[in-house]
Amino acid sequence: MKQGSSWFNMTSVALGLAFLYLPIVILVIYSFNDSKLVTVWGGWSTRWYVELFHDEAFMNAAKITLIVAAVSATIATILGTLAAVVLVRMGRFRGRMTFSAMVYAPLVMPEIIIGLSLLLFFISMGVDRGFWTITLAHVTLTMCFVTVVVQSRLLSFDRSIEEAALDLGCHPFKAFFLITLPIIAPAVISGWMLAFTLSLDDLVLASFTSGPGWNTLPMRIYSSVRLGVTPEINAACTLMLAVVALGVVAAAIYTSRAERERERAERLAAAG
């Protein structure tokens, strides 16, 4: 049966998009509200952004959040890519099921359980909670997402190019870094962006694994919201949205260009 763009389908899509994005649009608009009351519009103003940049506690939390997100996303991307290569290229080996279960466990395990278990582990090991405990917690959470993204790309990867390089005497490690990695780079970058976004947004794990003086931006926003929502919080959330949106757009542009270059190289190889 032919499916058309009926009024019911269009209305359903419009209501769904409004339900998802209208609260975000309202938040962004009210971040430019001149009034101190978030429910009363007092005209357009950027005063809350100025006050936000002069708020030392917020800026320190934002700095910690960005550094933790960048470091944890990088570590998670490296480990997740290696895990994906093992799962795709190593075939069936002893302990594969255990290894796979350990990699994918954070996908289905509640964050509060992960956070509590990590907290007990760090306490039992006598580790002071701070930057590295938050970073390791975020790596534990985000590595599985990188593995899923990279593994899906490796499953559709044409190994004939890599095998041709190996037949010509190229070392397996060199073939991976010069051939395989550039081809799967869009998936790796997408995994990094996903890990970065998840780390940027995390509240539960950071609450369990942070120490004195190591509050992330979500923790700072949550503690402030408990006393009441202010336009300054709206400005902070808008800036977080802007950072994530710019990262997604940049990754999409790079991925699109890399895909076009790959298709052009394949056409030239086929023509040659």
N, C-alpha and C positions, 0 to 999 in steps of 0.2 A: 504494500500500500504506500502510495506516495505521501511523503511528509512535507507539508508546506509551512510557510511562516505565517500561521494563523494569528488572529488577535490574542487567542489564549496563550500560545507559545510566547509571543512577544511580551505580553503582560507578565507572564511567569518569570521570564528572564529579567525584565525591568524591576520587578519586585525583589527578586533574588539579589540583583546587583545593588539595589537601594539598601536592602537589609545588611549587606556586607560592607558597603563603602560609604553610605550616608553618615554614620557616626564618625568616621575618620574625617570626612569633609567638614563636618560641624566642628570637630576638634581643631582642625587647621584654621578655620575661619575665626573661631573664638580665641585662638592664640594671638590674634591681632586686635583683640578687644581692648579698648582704652580703660574700661571700667574694671574695678577690683572684683566685682561680682561676676562670676562666670555665666550666670543666667540672665544678666542684664547687659544689653549692648550699649556701649558708650562711644562708639565711633572707632575708626581705624587708627591703630597706633602700633609702633614697634617697641614700646617702652618695656614690655615684659621680656623681650629678647635682650635688651640692654641690661636689665636687672639680672637676667639669667647668667650672662657672661661676667657679671660682677659678683655672682654668688660663688664664693670659693668652695663651698661644700659640693655644690652641683658640678662645678668644673672639675674638681678632683675626682668625683665619682665617674664623670664622663671620660676622663683620661684613663682611669683604671679599666673601665669597660672596654674602650677601644683597644688598649694594649692587650688585655686578656683575650678579647675576641680575635685579634690578628694572630697572636701567638698560638692560641689553642686551635684555630682554624688551620694554620700552617702545619702543626704537628698532626692533627687529625687527617689532613689531606695526604700527608706522606704515609702514615700508617694505614689509612683506609685504602689508598691506591695499592700498597704492597699486599694488603689482605685480599683485595679483589684479584690481583694477579695470581696469588696462591690458589684461590678458590677456582679460578678459571683455567689456569695453565697446569696446575699440579695433578689434576685428575683425582682419582680416588687413592687416598693415602691413610695410613693408620692415624686415627684421631681427627679425621676430617669433620665428622659430625660434631664432636666436642668443640673444635675450633670454630666451626660455623655457628654453633649455638652461642658461644661466648661473644662472637662478633656482633650477632644480631640481637642479643638479649636486651640491650638498652632500647630497642625499637618497641618492645612490648612491655617492658618493666616500668612501673610508675616512677616518676622522678623522685618522689619522696622516699621511696625505698632505696634508690641509688644514692641519694644524698645522705640518708641515715647510715647506710653501710659504709660509705666513704668517710663520714664523720667518725664512726667507731674505729675504722681502720687507721685514720690519721692519729686519733687519740692513743690507740694501742701502740703505735709506732713512735709516739712522742714527737710528732711533727707539728711545728708551729703553723697555725692556719694563717694564710695570707695569699700572696699573688700566685704561688705555684700550686697550692692546694685547689684554688678556684680554677686555675688553668687545667690541671689534671682532671678535675671533675668534668669540665666542659669537653675535654678530649674524649673522655669515656662516653659522654652522651653523643657527640657529633660524629665520631669515627665511623659508626655503623651507617649513617646516612651517606657519607662519602663512599663507603664500600658499595652500597646499593647503586649509586649513580655511576661509578666507574665500572662496576661489574657488568651492568647492562650494556655499556659501550664496548667492553671487551668481548662480550658474547657475540656481538655483530661485527667484530673486527676481522678484516680479511688478512689472514696470516701469510698469504702468498708473497706479499712484499717483504715481510720480515724473513721468510724462509729463503727468498732469493738473495737477500743480503748475507744470510748465513752460508748459503752455498758458495758465495763469492769470497768467503774467508773472514767475514766480519765476526768479531767476538759477540757472544750473546748479550752481554751487558751493553756494549756499544750499540748493537742493533736496537736494543730496547730504548736507550736514551736518544738515539738519532732518528729512529723510524717510528717505533710504537708510541712513545711518549708524545711527540708532536701531533700524531694523528688523534690520540685520545685526549689531547690538551683541553678541548672544549668541555668534555665531561669532568676533567680534573678541576678546571676553573669553576664549573657549576657546583661541584662538590664543595670547593673552598667557600664559595659565596653562601651556600646553604649552611655550612658549619659556622661561618661568621655571623650570619643572621640569627641562628639558633643561640649562639653564645651571647650575642648582643641583647637578646630578648629574655635570657634565662633569669629566673628569680629564685626558684626552689633550690637548685644545687648551690648557687652562690650563698644563699642564706645559711645552708648547713656547713659549707666549707670555708667561709670567710672568717677573718679575724678582726680584732680592733684596728680601725683605721683603713680597712679594705672594703668599704661599701661600694658596690657597683651602682650604676645609674638606675636599673630597675629596682634595686633595694632602696635607694634614696627616694625614688618616686613613690614607691609603695608606702614608705614610712611617712612621707609628706601627705599622701592622699588620705591616710587615716585621720589626719587633723582637718581635712577639707581640701577640695580641689581648688587650685588657684590658677589664674592665667599663666603664671610662670611654669607650672607643670604642663599646661597645654603647649607652651613654647618648646619645652624640653622634648616632649613627645613628637612634636612636628619636626624638630631637628633630627631625631632618630629616624623618623620616616624618610626624611630627605636623604640621609646617609645611605640607608638601605636601598632606596629607589635609585639613587645615582650608581650604586654598586651593581644593581641588577641591570640597569641600562648599559653600563660599560661592559659587563660580562656578556650581555646579549649581542652587542655590537661586535665584540671580539669573536664570539662564537660564530656569528654569521659570516664574518670575514674569513675565519679559519675554515669554515665549511665550504665556502666558495673557492678558496685556494686549493683545498683538497680535491674538490670536484674537477677543477681545472687541471690539476696535476694528473688525475686519473684519466682525463680525456687526452692529454698530451701523451701519456704513457701508452694508451690504447692506440692512438694514431701512429706513434712511433713503432 
